[in-house]
Amino acid sequence: MHDDTAATRSTAGPTVRVLRVFTGPDGAGGNPLGVVPDGGALPAREERQALAARLGFSETVFVDDPDSGAVDIYTPGVRLPFAGHPLVGTAWLLRRSGHPVEALRPEAGTVPVREDADGTVWIRARPEWAAGRRTERHPSPDALEALPGPPEGEGWLYAWAWADEEAGLVRARGFPRRGDGIVEDEATGAAALVLAGELGRPLDIRQGRASLIRTRPGPDGTIGLGGGVALAEDGGLPAPATHRSA
């Protein structure tokens, strides 16, 4: 099991910043994320994959160009063209490190970024970029909580239930089921994107122990995906100088 208590992790290679993404209203929760600000220190995909496997987070991001927003995303076992919590977290970190990006550029395409005055970071992406994640509705949050672990089967499963359908409140659990040691995800942006696309309405999704994911469908088929971000250990970065819209 990885240690998510340190904001900066020393490795045999580059420095890794450790964040919590999609924190709850009280700042708790959030999915741990590793961000390598100097991706050029590990240019080969094999090196990046090896570091992601060693860190053991659900995703690790390598920033190839902080000014253009070029990034590269890895799970412990595979490279991803798109993922939600890595992009939200990386945008937050870059904006507090002198690079107030208006978009990030993973392999899938250009992902606009904005930040609200309360510090909530939003990206806007297409549900089809998260293809391969299946959703499964359960009758109630209690039925969802009763799941002892990942249901049998293979492939990404996002199990969910209405907590308050009228208000758009959802309880969810995310099961990668990909054999890389990540049994259950604390907060999953890409799967939330898929669910929001299927339901076609704004959602506030409670996932994991204490995480909150917000989704806001747009008129062009894209989905806004937002949440709070924090260093895995308090302190260390100032608020951004500006809040840019995307």
C-alpha positions in Angstrom: 0.0 0.0 0.0 1.3 3.4 -0.9 2.0 6.2 1.7 -0.2 9.2 0.8 0.9 11.4 3.7 3.9 13.2 2.2 3.4 16.2 -0.1 6.7 15.6 -1.9 8.2 12.2 -2.5 11.8 11.5 -3.2 12.5 8.8 -5.7 15.6 7.5 -7.5 14.5 9.8 -10.3 12.7 13.1 -10.4 10.7 14.8 -7.7 7.1 13.7 -7.3 4.4 16.0 -5.9 1.6 14.1 -4.1 -1.9 15.6 -4.2 -5.4 14.6 -3.1 -7.9 15.2 -5.9 -11.7 15.6 -5.5 -11.6 16.4 -1.8 -14.8 16.6 0.1 -16.4 19.8 1.5 -14.3 19.6 4.7 -11.1 19.0 2.8 -11.0 15.3 3.6 -10.9 12.4 1.1 -9.5 12.9 -2.4 -7.8 10.4 -4.6 -4.0 10.4 -4.2 -2.1 11.5 -7.3 1.6 11.6 -8.2 2.7 14.5 -10.4 6.2 14.7 -11.9 6.6 18.4 -12.7 9.8 17.8 -14.8 8.6 15.0 -17.1 11.7 15.5 -19.3 13.8 13.9 -16.6 12.2 10.6 -17.6 11.7 10.9 -21.4 11.2 7.2 -22.1 7.7 5.6 -21.7 9.3 2.6 -20.2 10.9 4.7 -17.4 7.6 6.5 -16.8 5.7 3.3 -16.5 8.3 1.8 -14.1 8.0 4.9 -11.8 4.2 4.8 -11.9 4.3 1.1 -10.9 6.7 1.8 -8.1 4.6 4.7 -6.7 1.5 2.6 -6.8 -1.0 5.5 -7.2 -4.1 4.9 -9.4 -2.4 7.4 -11.8 0.8 9.3 -12.1 1.2 12.4 -14.4 4.4 13.5 -16.2 4.3 17.2 -17.2 6.2 17.5 -20.5 5.6 21.3 -21.0 4.1 23.3 -18.1 3.4 26.3 -20.4 1.5 24.5 -23.1 -0.1 22.0 -20.7 1.4 18.9 -22.4 1.0 15.9 -20.0 1.4 12.1 -20.1 -0.7 9.8 -17.8 0.1 6.3 -16.4 -1.6 3.8 -14.1 0.7 1.3 -12.4 0.2 -0.9 -15.5 -0.7 1.1 -18.6 -0.5 4.5 -20.2 -3.8 6.4 -20.6 -4.8 8.9 -23.2 -7.2 10.6 -20.7 -8.1 10.5 -17.0 -10.0 12.8 -14.9 -8.4 13.2 -11.5 -4.9 13.5 -12.9 -5.9 16.4 -15.1 -7.8 18.2 -12.4 -4.9 17.8 -10.0 -2.2 18.8 -12.5 -4.1 21.9 -13.4 -4.3 22.9 -9.8 -0.6 22.3 -9.2 0.5 24.2 -12.3 -1.6 27.2 -11.5 0.1 27.4 -8.1 3.6 26.9 -9.6 3.6 29.9 -11.9 1.9 28.2 -14.9 -1.8 29.3 -15.0 -2.8 27.0 -17.9 -6.1 27.5 -19.7 -5.9 23.9 -21.1 -4.1 20.6 -20.6 -3.1 18.4 -23.5 -3.1 14.7 -22.8 -3.0 12.3 -25.8 -6.8 12.3 -26.1 -7.0 16.0 -27.0 -7.2 19.6 -25.6 -8.9 19.8 -22.2 -10.0 23.3 -21.2 -9.3 24.3 -17.5 -10.8 26.9 -15.2 -10.9 27.6 -11.5 -13.7 29.0 -9.4 -13.1 31.6 -6.7 -13.5 29.0 -4.0 -10.6 26.9 -5.5 -12.7 24.3 -7.3 -10.8 23.3 -10.4 -12.8 22.3 -13.5 -11.8 20.5 -16.7 -14.1 20.0 -19.7 -13.9 16.8 -21.7 -15.8 14.3 -23.8 -17.3 11.1 -22.3 -16.1 9.1 -25.3 -12.5 9.8 -24.1 -13.3 7.6 -21.1 -14.7 4.7 -23.2 -14.4 1.2 -21.6 -15.8 2.2 -18.2 -19.2 0.5 -17.5 -21.7 1.9 -15.1 -24.1 -0.2 -13.0 -27.0 1.2 -11.0 -27.8 -0.2 -7.6 -31.2 0.3 -5.8 -29.9 2.3 -2.9 -26.7 3.7 -1.3 -27.1 1.0 1.4 -27.0 -1.7 -1.3 -23.9 -0.1 -2.8 -22.2 0.0 0.6 -23.0 -3.7 1.1 -20.7 -4.7 -1.8 -17.8 -6.6 -0.1 -15.4 -5.7 -2.9 -15.2 -5.7 -6.7 -18.1 -7.6 -8.3 -16.9 -10.6 -10.4 -15.8 -9.8 -13.9 -13.2 -7.8 -15.8 -13.0 -4.2 -16.9 -13.7 -0.9 -15.2 -17.0 -0.8 -13.3 -18.6 2.3 -11.8 -21.3 1.1 -9.3 -23.7 3.9 -8.3 -27.0 4.7 -6.7 -29.2 7.7 -6.3 -28.8 9.4 -2.8 -31.3 12.1 -3.9 -32.4 11.8 -7.5 -34.3 15.1 -7.6 -31.2 17.0 -6.3 -28.8 15.0 -8.5 -26.9 13.5 -5.6 -25.2 10.2 -6.3 -23.2 7.7 -4.2 -20.7 5.7 -6.2 -17.9 3.2 -5.9 -15.2 2.6 -8.5 -13.6 -0.8 -9.3 -10.8 -0.8 -11.9 -10.6 -4.6 -12.1 -7.4 -4.4 -14.2 -5.1 -6.5 -12.0 -2.6 -3.7 -11.1 -3.2 -3.7 -7.3 -5.8 -0.9 -7.3 -8.8 -2.7 -5.9 -11.1 0.3 -5.4 -10.6 3.9 -6.5 -11.2 6.7 -4.0 -12.5 9.1 -6.6 -12.7 8.5 -10.4 -13.1 11.5 -12.8 -13.3 9.5 -16.0 -16.1 7.2 -14.8 -18.0 10.2 -13.4 -17.7 11.7 -16.8 -19.3 8.6 -18.4 -22.1 8.6 -15.9 -22.9 12.2 -16.4 -23.0 11.7 -20.1 -25.4 8.8 -19.7 -27.7 10.6 -17.3 -27.4 14.0 -19.1 -27.7 16.1 -16.0 -25.5 17.8 -13.4 -24.4 15.5 -10.6 -22.7 15.8 -7.3 -21.1 12.4 -6.7 -19.9 11.1 -3.3 -17.3 8.4 -3.8 -14.9 6.5 -1.6 -14.5 7.5 2.0 -15.0 11.2 1.8 -14.6 12.5 -1.8 -16.8 14.7 -3.9 -16.9 14.9 -7.7 -19.0 17.5 -9.6 -20.2 17.1 -13.2 -21.9 19.7 -15.3 -23.0 18.8 -18.9 -22.4 21.4 -21.6 -24.5 22.1 -24.8 -21.7 20.8 -27.1 -21.6 17.3 -25.7 -18.7 17.9 -23.3 -18.9 17.5 -19.5 -17.5 19.8 -16.9 -15.7 17.8 -14.2 -14.7 19.6 -11.1 -13.5 19.2 -7.5 -11.2 20.4 -4.7 -7.5 19.6 -4.6 -5.0 19.6 -1.8 -1.4 18.7 -1.1 -1.3 15.3 0.6 0.3 17.3 3.5 -1.0 20.8 4.3 0.9 23.9 3.2 3.5 24.7 0.6 1.8 26.5 -2.2 0.1 29.9 -2.5 -3.2 30.6 -4.1 -3.0 31.4 -7.8 -2.7 35.0 -8.8 -5.6 34.8 -11.3 -8.6 32.8 -12.1 -9.0 32.2 -15.8 -12.1 30.9 -17.6 -12.0 28.2 -20.2 
